[in-house]
Amino acid sequence: MAEQHYEVPDISCMHCKRAIEDALGSLKGVDGVTVSVDAKTVDVVYDDSLVRPEELESRLAEEGYPVKK
């Protein structure tokens, strides 16, 4: 298992949290998603043989939550 930590400035409410959890959680290989509304962060635990960090970032952007670079 691998872990990724993202800063996502556009997280502002519980709706954002649920949308991100649903979007990333539906990807094959994602084992866990933790979203902090207050810290504006997303932590993902995933199987790196099934999903790449680029796919996680792309899904976040598609949902309207681009990762801070």
N, C-alpha and C positions, 0 to 999 in steps of 0.2 A: 504494500500500500504506500501511496505517496500523499503528500499534503501540499496545498497551495494556500497562500494568504493574499487576499486582495484588498486594496483600499478602493471603495466605491462611493465617491462623493454624493451621488444622487439618491442614496438611501435616506428616506425621511420619515417613514411610517411603517406600521405593521403590515399594510397592504404590500409595500415594497418587499418586506421580509418574506411574506408568503409567496409572492411572485417569483422571487429569486430561489427560494427553497424548492418550489414546484418545477421551475425551469431546469435547474441543475440536477435536482433529484431524479428527473425523468431520463437523464442520460445514462446509457449502459456503462457500468463501471464505477459510477459515483456511489460511494458507500455512506457518506454523511455530509451535510451542509449545515454550517452554523453562521447565522447572520446576526450582527450586532447593529441595531438601529442607531444607538448612541455613538458608537465608535465609527460607524459607517464602514464596516469591514465584513468580508465574507471569507470563511475558512472552509476548505473542501478537502475531504479525504476520499481518495479514489484509487482505482487500480490502473496504474500507468501502462499496463499492457492492453487496456481497453479504451482508454480516453487520454487525450493529450491536453496539456495546459492551454494550448491555443484554442481548442474546442470549448473549454470552459469559458475563456475570455470572450470568444465569439458569441456564445449563448447569452452571456450577460449583456453584451452590446445589443444583440437582437431584441432583448427584453426591455431595452432602454436604460440599462445600468452599466455604462462603460467603465472599465477599470482605469484608475489613475495610474499614469505612467511616470 
